[in-house]
């Protein structure tokens, strides 16, 4: 049986009306709003989505960090010269300083206190190591001295020397002024006494002259040998069985070829409260208006780290 055309017309009209109804409804009733962000559907059993965050910037959680190695704005390039008594101090401090300030460079020589100060005045070095205080004329040329360590002077004889006694400061005067030329004059056996003296550029020489000889002259007789350079090793080798000399205590205490002589009944190295008479300060000398690099090195030398480095070598 044929379907009357009117039925098709009515069916078409009904479908058109239904489509128009759906098209004209609000978007949220039929799906996502036009500008809503698209997200992947959450898998079954997943935690609920995170809550929206505040628009304020997040404050980072602080984490412990190692402080960076300290650095100078311009790495120090320092030259030192001066006292042979301070060679091990210069070495200890230069190593520690260069470890603290990567990129720094510290070199040092040991041509004697007076030569080091002269090199400083000529602008050839940055710091002079001195085993004596500044002289007035040196201070007047714009130099400053800062003590960095305490030191003692040891009087030594060769291990083969038959003299086994101690000496008084009075006997030291007799020996080093040239008045005593035989060991029997100071309580030893009857044999020649020879003095092995340091070079006059040595701060130790100048300290010994000032403190032991009360500023008087050293002897210059045939029994006195004065070294051409301020070096301790040649002095110790020259002592033999008749010689006597002096050096920084830390340089000779553990030597197997020499024996340290007690002075006034006391020995060096017996502590800060010792009554050992030959004690002194060691200094760094620099221009009175030091550069930042020099100031930095001096601050390290006087710091607890620097003091520990110096003490490790017995000063």
C-alpha positions as CSV (number, residue, x, y, z in Angstrom):
1,X,0.0,0.0,0.0
2,X,1.3,3.4,-0.9
3,X,2.1,5.9,1.9
4,X,0.3,9.1,1.2
5,X,2.8,12.0,0.4
6,X,1.4,13.9,3.4
7,X,3.0,11.5,5.8
8,X,6.5,12.2,4.4
9,X,5.8,15.9,4.6
10,X,4.8,15.6,8.3
11,X,7.8,13.3,9.2
12,X,10.2,15.8,7.6
13,X,8.7,18.7,9.4
14,X,9.0,16.8,12.7
15,X,12.7,16.1,12.2
16,X,13.4,19.6,11.2
17,X,11.7,21.0,14.3
18,X,13.7,18.6,16.6
19,X,17.0,19.7,15.0
20,X,16.2,23.4,15.4
21,X,15.4,22.8,19.1
22,X,18.8,21.2,19.9
23,X,20.7,23.9,17.9
24,X,19.2,26.7,19.8
25,X,19.9,25.4,23.4
26,X,22.8,26.9,25.6
27,X,26.2,25.2,25.0
28,X,26.6,24.1,28.7
29,X,23.5,22.0,28.3
30,X,24.9,20.0,25.5
31,X,28.7,20.0,26.0
32,X,31.7,22.0,27.0
33,X,31.7,25.8,26.7
34,X,33.5,27.0,23.6
35,X,36.6,28.3,25.4
36,X,37.0,25.6,28.0
37,X,40.5,24.0,28.1
38,X,40.6,20.5,26.8
39,X,41.9,17.7,29.1
40,X,42.5,14.1,28.9
41,X,39.9,12.0,30.7
42,X,41.3,10.7,34.1
43,X,41.9,7.0,34.2
44,X,39.8,4.9,36.5
45,X,41.1,5.0,40.1
46,X,43.3,8.1,39.6
47,X,43.5,10.7,42.4
48,X,41.2,13.7,42.0
49,X,42.5,16.6,39.9
50,X,44.6,19.2,41.7
51,X,42.9,22.3,43.0
52,X,43.6,25.6,41.2
53,X,46.8,27.4,42.5
54,X,46.9,30.9,43.6
55,X,48.3,33.4,41.1
56,X,50.9,34.6,43.7
57,X,54.5,33.5,42.9
58,X,55.5,30.4,44.8
59,X,58.2,30.8,47.5
60,X,61.0,28.3,46.9
61,X,61.9,25.9,49.7
62,X,65.4,26.8,51.0
63,X,68.0,24.1,50.5
64,X,71.4,23.9,52.2
65,X,74.3,24.9,49.9
66,X,78.1,24.8,50.3
67,X,79.4,28.4,50.4
68,X,81.5,29.2,47.4
69,X,85.3,29.3,47.8
70,X,86.3,32.9,48.7
71,X,87.9,34.7,45.8
72,X,89.6,38.1,45.5
73,X,88.3,40.4,42.9
74,X,91.8,40.2,41.4
75,X,93.8,37.1,42.4
76,X,96.8,38.0,44.4
77,X,100.3,37.7,42.8
78,X,102.6,38.2,45.7
79,X,106.4,38.1,46.1
80,X,108.2,37.7,49.4
81,X,111.8,37.9,50.3
82,X,113.8,38.2,53.5
83,X,114.7,36.2,56.6
84,X,116.0,32.6,56.2
85,X,114.5,32.0,59.6
86,X,111.0,32.5,58.1
87,X,111.3,30.2,55.1
88,X,109.0,27.5,56.6
89,X,106.5,30.1,57.8
90,X,106.4,31.6,54.3
91,X,105.9,28.1,52.9
92,X,103.1,27.2,55.3
93,X,101.2,30.4,54.8
94,X,101.6,30.5,51.0
95,X,100.2,26.9,50.7
96,X,97.3,27.7,53.0
97,X,96.6,31.1,51.4
98,X,96.5,29.6,47.9
99,X,94.2,26.9,49.0
100,X,91.8,29.5,50.4
101,X,92.0,31.8,47.4
102,X,92.1,29.7,44.2
103,X,94.0,31.5,41.5
104,X,96.4,33.3,43.9
105,X,100.1,32.9,43.6
106,X,102.7,33.5,46.3
107,X,106.4,33.1,45.7
108,X,109.2,33.6,48.2
109,X,113.0,33.9,48.5
110,X,115.3,34.0,51.5
111,X,118.2,36.5,51.0
112,X,118.3,37.8,54.5
113,X,116.2,40.3,56.4
114,X,118.0,43.5,55.3
115,X,118.1,42.4,51.7
116,X,114.4,41.6,51.8
117,X,113.6,45.0,53.2
118,X,115.8,46.7,50.6
119,X,114.0,44.8,47.8
120,X,110.7,45.9,49.3
121,X,111.8,49.6,49.2
122,X,112.9,49.1,45.5
123,X,109.4,47.8,44.7
124,X,110.8,44.3,43.8
125,X,108.7,42.4,46.3
126,X,105.4,42.9,48.1
127,X,106.3,41.7,51.6
128,X,109.6,41.4,53.4
129,X,110.0,38.6,56.0
130,X,112.1,40.0,58.9
131,X,113.6,38.3,61.9
132,X,114.1,41.7,63.7
133,X,112.2,44.9,64.3
134,X,112.4,47.7,61.8
135,X,115.2,50.2,62.2
136,X,114.2,53.8,62.6
137,X,115.4,54.8,59.1
138,X,113.4,51.9,57.6
139,X,110.3,53.0,59.3
140,X,110.8,56.5,58.2
141,X,110.6,55.3,54.6
142,X,107.0,54.4,54.9
143,X,107.3,50.8,56.1
144,X,105.3,48.9,58.7
145,X,106.2,45.7,60.5
146,X,103.6,43.3,61.9
147,X,104.7,40.4,64.2
148,X,103.4,37.0,62.9
149,X,105.2,34.5,65.1
150,X,107.4,34.0,68.1
151,X,110.9,32.5,67.8
152,X,113.9,31.4,69.8
153,X,117.6,31.4,68.8
154,X,119.5,28.2,69.6
155,X,123.3,28.2,70.2
156,X,124.7,25.0,68.7
157,X,127.9,23.0,68.5
158,X,128.8,19.9,66.5
159,X,127.8,16.5,68.0
160,X,131.5,15.6,68.0
161,X,132.5,18.6,70.0
162,X,133.9,17.5,73.5
163,X,132.2,20.5,75.2
164,X,129.2,19.1,76.9
165,X,128.3,21.9,79.3
166,X,125.9,24.8,79.1
167,X,126.8,28.5,78.8
168,X,125.7,31.8,80.4
169,X,124.9,34.9,78.6
170,X,128.1,36.4,79.9
171,X,130.1,33.5,78.4
172,X,128.3,34.1,75.1
173,X,129.6,37.6,75.1
174,X,133.1,36.4,75.6
175,X,132.9,33.9,72.8
176,X,131.1,36.0,70.1
177,X,133.0,39.2,70.9
178,X,136.3,37.3,70.3
179,X,137.6,37.5,73.9
180,X,137.4,33.7,74.4
181,X,139.3,31.7,71.8
182,X,139.8,28.4,73.7
183,X,137.0,26.2,75.1
184,X,138.8,26.0,78.4
185,X,138.0,29.6,79.0
186,X,134.3,28.8,79.3
187,X,134.5,25.5,81.2
188,X,135.4,23.1,78.4
189,X,138.6,21.1,77.4
190,X,141.7,22.9,76.3
191,X,141.2,23.1,72.5
192,X,140.7,25.9,70.0
193,X,137.3,27.6,69.9
194,X,136.0,28.8,66.5
195,X,133.0,31.0,65.8
196,X,130.9,30.3,62.7
197,X,129.0,33.5,62.3
198,X,126.1,34.4,60.1
199,X,126.1,37.0,57.3
200,X,125.5,40.6,58.5
201,X,122.4,40.8,56.2
202,X,120.8,38.2,58.5
203,X,118.1,39.5,60.9
204,X,119.2,36.7,63.2
205,X,122.8,38.1,63.1
206,X,121.4,41.6,64.0
207,X,119.1,40.3,66.7
208,X,122.0,38.3,68.3
209,X,124.3,41.3,68.2
210,X,121.7,43.5,69.8
211,X,120.5,41.1,72.5
212,X,123.6,39.0,73.3
213,X,126.4,41.6,72.6
214,X,124.3,44.5,73.8
215,X,124.8,46.1,70.4
216,X,128.6,45.7,70.5
217,X,130.7,44.3,67.6
218,X,131.2,40.6,66.8
219,X,134.8,39.4,67.0
220,X,136.8,39.5,63.8
221,X,139.9,37.5,64.8
222,X,141.4,34.5,63.1
223,X,139.1,32.2,65.1
224,X,136.0,33.8,63.5
225,X,134.5,32.8,60.2
226,X,131.7,35.0,58.8
227,X,129.6,33.3,56.1
228,X,129.1,35.0,52.7
229,X,125.4,34.1,52.6
230,X,122.7,33.9,55.2
231,X,122.2,30.2,55.1
232,X,121.9,27.8,58.1
233,X,122.9,24.5,56.5
234,X,126.5,25.6,55.6
235,X,126.8,27.0,59.1
236,X,125.9,23.7,60.7
237,X,128.3,21.8,58.3
238,X,131.2,24.1,59.3
239,X,130.9,23.6,63.0
240,X,133.1,20.4,63.1
241,X,134.5,19.6,66.6
242,X,135.6,23.1,67.6
243,X,133.0,25.4,66.2
244,X,130.0,27.2,67.8
245,X,127.2,29.1,66.0
246,X,123.5,30.0,66.3
247,X,120.3,29.6,64.3
248,X,116.5,29.7,64.6
249,X,115.7,26.9,67.0
250,X,113.1,25.2,64.7
251,X,115.8,24.8,62.1
252,X,118.2,22.8,64.4
253,X,116.1,21.1,67.0
254,X,115.8,17.8,65.1
255,X,119.2,17.9,63.4
256,X,121.4,14.9,64.0
257,X,124.7,16.6,63.4
258,X,124.5,19.3,66.1
259,X,123.8,19.7,69.8
260,X,121.8,22.6,71.3
261,X,123.6,24.3,74.2
262,X,121.6,25.3,77.3
263,X,121.8,29.0,78.0
264,X,121.5,30.1,81.7
265,X,120.3,26.6,82.4
266,X,117.4,26.8,80.0
267,X,116.7,25.2,76.6
268,X,114.6,26.6,73.7
269,X,111.3,25.0,73.0
270,X,110.1,24.7,76.6
271,X,107.0,26.8,76.2
272,X,105.8,30.4,76.2
273,X,106.6,30.8,79.9
274,X,110.2,29.7,79.4
275,X,113.0,31.7,80.9
276,X,115.1,31.0,77.9
277,X,116.8,34.3,77.2
278,X,117.1,34.3,73.4
279,X,113.5,34.9,72.3
280,X,112.2,37.2,69.6
281,X,109.4,38.1,67.3
282,X,109.3,37.5,63.6
283,X,107.7,40.1,61.3
284,X,106.1,40.7,57.9
285,X,107.2,44.2,56.6
286,X,105.1,46.0,54.0
287,X,104.3,49.5,52.8
288,X,102.2,51.5,55.3
289,X,99.4,51.7,52.7
290,X,99.2,48.0,51.6
291,X,97.5,46.9,48.4
292,X,94.3,44.8,48.8
293,X,96.3,41.7,47.9
294,X,98.9,42.3,50.6
295,X,96.2,43.2,53.1
296,X,94.5,39.9,52.3
297,X,97.6,37.9,52.8
298,X,98.4,39.6,56.1
299,X,94.8,38.9,57.3
300,X,95.2,35.3,56.5
301,X,98.6,35.1,58.3
302,X,97.0,36.5,61.5
303,X,93.9,34.4,61.2
304,X,93.3,31.2,63.2
305,X,94.0,29.2,60.0
306,X,97.3,31.0,59.5
307,X,98.3,30.6,63.2
308,X,97.6,26.9,63.0
309,X,99.7,26.6,59.9
310,X,102.6,28.4,61.6
311,X,102.3,26.3,64.8
312,X,102.6,23.1,62.8
313,X,106.2,24.1,62.1
314,X,107.0,24.7,65.8
315,X,106.8,28.5,66.0
